[in-house]
Amino acid sequence: MTVTVLCPGPTASAFHHRTGMSDSKLVKSKNMMDAQTVAEIGYRGLMANKTTVIPGLQNRILAESVRFIPRDLLTKIVRTTQEVKE
């Protein structure tokens, strides 16, 4: 049995629209992989028996860097990128 964790990071999909986040900085940056690419990378990782798959260099750097950023600062960064300014 193989278990693979897919950590996709921000992914271009209808999710952001449905959750009312279409106007957030994260979505407006347009710096996201499309869902099909994320799924293909995840599938290849599963077939290669990888435990963890993080698609894209930017997502990998982000995932690794959170260990070195104080939690209070990290919370502010995430809030800033996901908030929708009205």
C-alpha positions as protocol buffer text, in pm:
chain_id: "A"
residue {
  index: 1
  type: MET
  ca { x: 0 y: 0 z: 0 }
}
residue {
  index: 2
  type: THR
  ca { x: 121 y: 349 z: -86 }
}
residue {
  index: 3
  type: VAL
  ca { x: 11 y: 676 z: 67 }
}
residue {
  index: 4
  type: THR
  ca { x: 105 y: 998 z: -109 }
}
residue {
  index: 5
  type: VAL
  ca { x: 33 y: 1343 z: 28 }
}
residue {
  index: 6
  type: LEU
  ca { x: -28 y: 1610 z: -237 }
}
residue {
  index: 7
  type: CYS
  ca { x: 47 y: 1964 z: -119 }
}
residue {
  index: 8
  type: PRO
  ca { x: -67 y: 2166 z: -420 }
}
residue {
  index: 9
  type: GLY
  ca { x: -38 y: 2519 z: -290 }
}
residue {
  index: 10
  type: PRO
  ca { x: -257 y: 2779 z: -460 }
}
residue {
  index: 11
  type: THR
  ca { x: -426 y: 2617 z: -761 }
}
residue {
  index: 12
  type: ALA
  ca { x: -630 y: 2789 z: -1031 }
}
residue {
  index: 13
  type: SER
  ca { x: -981 y: 2646 z: -1003 }
}
residue {
  index: 14
  type: ALA
  ca { x: -1340 y: 2747 z: -933 }
}
residue {
  index: 15
  type: PHE
  ca { x: -1270 y: 2715 z: -558 }
}
residue {
  index: 16
  type: HIS
  ca { x: -1166 y: 3078 z: -518 }
}
residue {
  index: 17
  type: HIS
  ca { x: -1475 y: 3204 z: -697 }
}
residue {
  index: 18
  type: ARG
  ca { x: -1707 y: 2982 z: -491 }
}
residue {
  index: 19
  type: THR
  ca { x: -1549 y: 3094 z: -164 }
}
residue {
  index: 20
  type: GLY
  ca { x: -1563 y: 3464 z: -252 }
}
residue {
  index: 21
  type: MET
  ca { x: -1184 y: 3495 z: -279 }
}
residue {
  index: 22
  type: SER
  ca { x: -1169 y: 3595 z: -646 }
}
residue {
  index: 23
  type: ASP
  ca { x: -1056 y: 3945 z: -551 }
}
residue {
  index: 24
  type: SER
  ca { x: -784 y: 3838 z: -306 }
}
residue {
  index: 25
  type: LYS
  ca { x: -419 y: 3926 z: -373 }
}
residue {
  index: 26
  type: LEU
  ca { x: -340 y: 3557 z: -406 }
}
residue {
  index: 27
  type: VAL
  ca { x: -584 y: 3503 z: -690 }
}
residue {
  index: 28
  type: LYS
  ca { x: -513 y: 3836 z: -858 }
}
residue {
  index: 29
  type: SER
  ca { x: -141 y: 3757 z: -870 }
}
residue {
  index: 30
  type: LYS
  ca { x: -226 y: 3484 z: -1123 }
}
residue {
  index: 31
  type: ASN
  ca { x: 77 y: 3295 z: -997 }
}
residue {
  index: 32
  type: MET
  ca { x: -99 y: 2960 z: -965 }
}
residue {
  index: 33
  type: MET
  ca { x: -73 y: 2627 z: -1140 }
}
residue {
  index: 34
  type: ASP
  ca { x: -380 y: 2496 z: -1316 }
}
residue {
  index: 35
  type: ALA
  ca { x: -564 y: 2202 z: -1160 }
}
residue {
  index: 36
  type: GLN
  ca { x: -480 y: 1958 z: -1440 }
}
residue {
  index: 37
  type: THR
  ca { x: -105 y: 2018 z: -1405 }
}
residue {
  index: 38
  type: VAL
  ca { x: -124 y: 1977 z: -1027 }
}
residue {
  index: 39
  type: ALA
  ca { x: -320 y: 1652 z: -1068 }
}
residue {
  index: 40
  type: GLU
  ca { x: -73 y: 1514 z: -1324 }
}
residue {
  index: 41
  type: ILE
  ca { x: 226 y: 1593 z: -1100 }
}
residue {
  index: 42
  type: GLY
  ca { x: 46 y: 1435 z: -804 }
}
residue {
  index: 43
  type: TYR
  ca { x: -35 y: 1123 z: -1004 }
}
residue {
  index: 44
  type: ARG
  ca { x: 325 y: 1085 z: -1122 }
}
residue {
  index: 45
  type: GLY
  ca { x: 440 y: 1120 z: -761 }
}
residue {
  index: 46
  type: LEU
  ca { x: 194 y: 852 z: -652 }
}
residue {
  index: 47
  type: MET
  ca { x: 310 y: 616 z: -926 }
}
residue {
  index: 48
  type: ALA
  ca { x: 672 y: 679 z: -819 }
}
residue {
  index: 49
  type: ASN
  ca { x: 581 y: 581 z: -459 }
}
residue {
  index: 50
  type: LYS
  ca { x: 666 y: 927 z: -327 }
}
residue {
  index: 51
  type: THR
  ca { x: 542 y: 1008 z: 22 }
}
residue {
  index: 52
  type: THR
  ca { x: 501 y: 1383 z: -34 }
}
residue {
  index: 53
  type: VAL
  ca { x: 449 y: 1571 z: -360 }
}
residue {
  index: 54
  type: ILE
  ca { x: 476 y: 1951 z: -373 }
}
residue {
  index: 55
  type: PRO
  ca { x: 423 y: 2072 z: -732 }
}
residue {
  index: 56
  type: GLY
  ca { x: 636 y: 2365 z: -844 }
}
residue {
  index: 57
  type: LEU
  ca { x: 953 y: 2523 z: -712 }
}
residue {
  index: 58
  type: GLN
  ca { x: 770 y: 2822 z: -563 }
}
residue {
  index: 59
  type: ASN
  ca { x: 534 y: 2595 z: -367 }
}
residue {
  index: 60
  type: ARG
  ca { x: 826 y: 2382 z: -245 }
}
residue {
  index: 61
  type: ILE
  ca { x: 1019 y: 2688 z: -125 }
}
residue {
  index: 62
  type: LEU
  ca { x: 708 y: 2823 z: 47 }
}
residue {
  index: 63
  type: ALA
  ca { x: 636 y: 2488 z: 216 }
}
residue {
  index: 64
  type: GLU
  ca { x: 992 y: 2460 z: 344 }
}
residue {
  index: 65
  type: SER
  ca { x: 1023 y: 2824 z: 454 }
}
residue {
  index: 66
  type: VAL
  ca { x: 732 y: 2817 z: 699 }
}
residue {
  index: 67
  type: ARG
  ca { x: 952 y: 2632 z: 947 }
}
residue {
  index: 68
  type: PHE
  ca { x: 1179 y: 2936 z: 973 }
}
residue {
  index: 69
  type: ILE
  ca { x: 917 y: 3214 z: 993 }
}
residue {
  index: 70
  type: PRO
  ca { x: 768 y: 3307 z: 1331 }
}
residue {
  index: 71
  type: ARG
  ca { x: 404 y: 3192 z: 1348 }
}
residue {
  index: 72
  type: ASP
  ca { x: 269 y: 3544 z: 1415 }
}
residue {
  index: 73
  type: LEU
  ca { x: 440 y: 3677 z: 1103 }
}
residue {
  index: 74
  type: LEU
  ca { x: 329 y: 3379 z: 897 }
}
residue {
  index: 75
  type: THR
  ca { x: -32 y: 3435 z: 1006 }
}
residue {
  index: 76
  type: LYS
  ca { x: -14 y: 3800 z: 896 }
}
residue {
  index: 77
  type: ILE
  ca { x: 133 y: 3705 z: 559 }
}
residue {
  index: 78
  type: VAL
  ca { x: -136 y: 3445 z: 491 }
}
residue {
  index: 79
  type: ARG
  ca { x: -411 y: 3682 z: 601 }
}
residue {
  index: 80
  type: THR
  ca { x: -276 y: 3959 z: 376 }
}
residue {
  index: 81
  type: THR
  ca { x: -266 y: 3736 z: 68 }
}
residue {
  index: 82
  type: GLN
  ca { x: -610 y: 3582 z: 124 }
}
residue {
  index: 83
  type: GLU
  ca { x: -810 y: 3883 z: 240 }
}
residue {
  index: 84
  type: VAL
  ca { x: -1052 y: 4044 z: 1 }
}
residue {
  index: 85
  type: LYS
  ca { x: -1048 y: 4423 z: 36 }
}
residue {
  index: 86
  type: GLU
  ca { x: -1391 y: 4577 z: 0 }
}
